[in-house]
Amino acid sequence: QVQLVESGGGLVQAGGSLRLSCVASGSFFSIKTMGWYRQAPGKQRELVATITSVGSTNYVDSVKGRFTISRDNAKNTVYLRMDSLKPEDTAVYYCNAEAAPTWYTPREDYWGQGTQVTVSS
């Protein structure tokens, strides 16, 4: 019973910036890892960035130095700041959370509905 609600997607010109937000709500014990994935038309969904509960981050090579993932544990929220956007960043971006429903159950993956990011040239 974890719901992920995203916001911040939209249309931006190449070289511009955008910040995505994702809030986790519902019934769960804890969230370990949160992250962002994206899927462009005709391509497979790929990992963009992840962040653990203690702040350890991981990025796909194509966004290193341009994107920054962060989280606010008190608000159960993960952010993705995207700078120097390129047309190839255009995709549907999905929020992901690895959460334990209860203290005694294994962690499971939950997904947001996706938000469109379009970068024009």
C-alpha positions in Angstrom: 0.0 0.0 0.0 2.6 2.5 -1.1 1.6 5.2 -3.5 4.1 7.4 -5.3 2.9 10.8 -6.6 5.2 12.7 -9.0 5.3 16.3 -10.1 7.5 18.7 -12.0 7.5 17.3 -15.5 7.0 19.5 -18.5 8.5 21.1 -21.6 11.8 22.9 -21.5 14.4 24.1 -24.1 17.8 22.5 -24.5 20.2 23.8 -21.9 17.4 24.5 -19.4 16.6 23.0 -16.0 13.8 21.1 -14.4 13.2 19.6 -11.0 11.1 16.5 -10.5 9.5 15.6 -7.1 8.0 12.3 -5.9 6.2 11.8 -2.6 5.6 8.4 -1.1 2.5 7.9 1.0 0.3 5.1 2.3 1.0 2.2 4.7 4.7 1.1 4.9 7.3 0.4 7.5 10.4 1.9 5.9 11.8 3.0 2.5 15.4 1.9 1.8 16.1 3.1 -1.8 14.4 5.6 -4.0 15.2 6.4 -7.6 14.2 7.6 -11.0 13.9 5.7 -14.2 13.0 6.8 -17.7 11.7 5.4 -20.9 11.9 7.0 -24.3 9.6 6.0 -27.2 10.8 2.7 -28.7 13.4 2.2 -26.0 13.6 0.1 -22.8 13.2 1.7 -19.4 16.6 2.6 -17.9 17.8 3.6 -14.5 18.6 7.3 -14.2 19.6 7.7 -10.6 19.1 6.1 -7.2 19.7 7.2 -3.6 19.7 5.1 -0.4 18.2 6.1 3.0 21.7 7.2 4.1 22.4 9.3 1.0 24.5 7.1 -1.2 23.8 7.9 -4.9 24.2 6.2 -8.2 23.8 7.7 -11.7 23.8 6.4 -15.3 26.8 7.7 -17.1 24.9 9.9 -19.5 23.5 12.2 -16.8 26.5 12.4 -14.5 27.4 16.0 -13.8 24.0 17.2 -15.0 21.5 15.5 -12.8 21.3 15.5 -9.0 19.2 13.2 -6.9 18.3 14.0 -3.3 15.8 13.0 -0.7 14.0 14.3 2.4 13.4 11.3 4.6 11.1 13.2 6.9 8.8 13.9 4.0 9.3 10.6 2.2 10.2 12.6 -0.9 12.8 12.1 -3.6 13.9 14.8 -6.0 15.7 14.9 -9.3 17.3 18.2 -10.4 18.0 18.2 -14.1 20.4 20.8 -15.5 21.8 21.3 -19.0 19.0 19.3 -20.5 19.4 17.7 -23.9 16.8 16.5 -26.4 17.9 13.0 -25.8 16.7 13.4 -22.2 13.2 13.4 -23.5 11.3 10.5 -21.9 8.7 9.5 -19.4 10.3 9.6 -16.0 9.2 7.1 -13.3 9.7 7.3 -9.6 10.6 4.1 -7.8 10.8 3.2 -4.1 12.0 0.0 -2.4 9.9 -0.2 0.7 9.0 -2.8 3.4 5.2 -2.9 4.0 5.8 -4.1 7.6 8.7 -4.7 9.8 8.5 -8.5 9.1 7.9 -8.5 5.4 10.6 -8.3 2.6 11.1 -5.0 0.8 9.2 -4.6 -2.5 9.4 -2.2 -5.5 6.8 0.4 -6.0 6.3 2.7 -9.0 4.8 6.1 -9.8 2.6 6.8 -12.7 5.3 8.5 -14.8 5.7 12.1 -15.8 6.6 13.4 -19.3 9.8 15.4 -19.7 10.2 17.0 -23.2 13.4 18.8 -24.2 13.1 20.9 -27.3 16.0 22.1 -29.6 
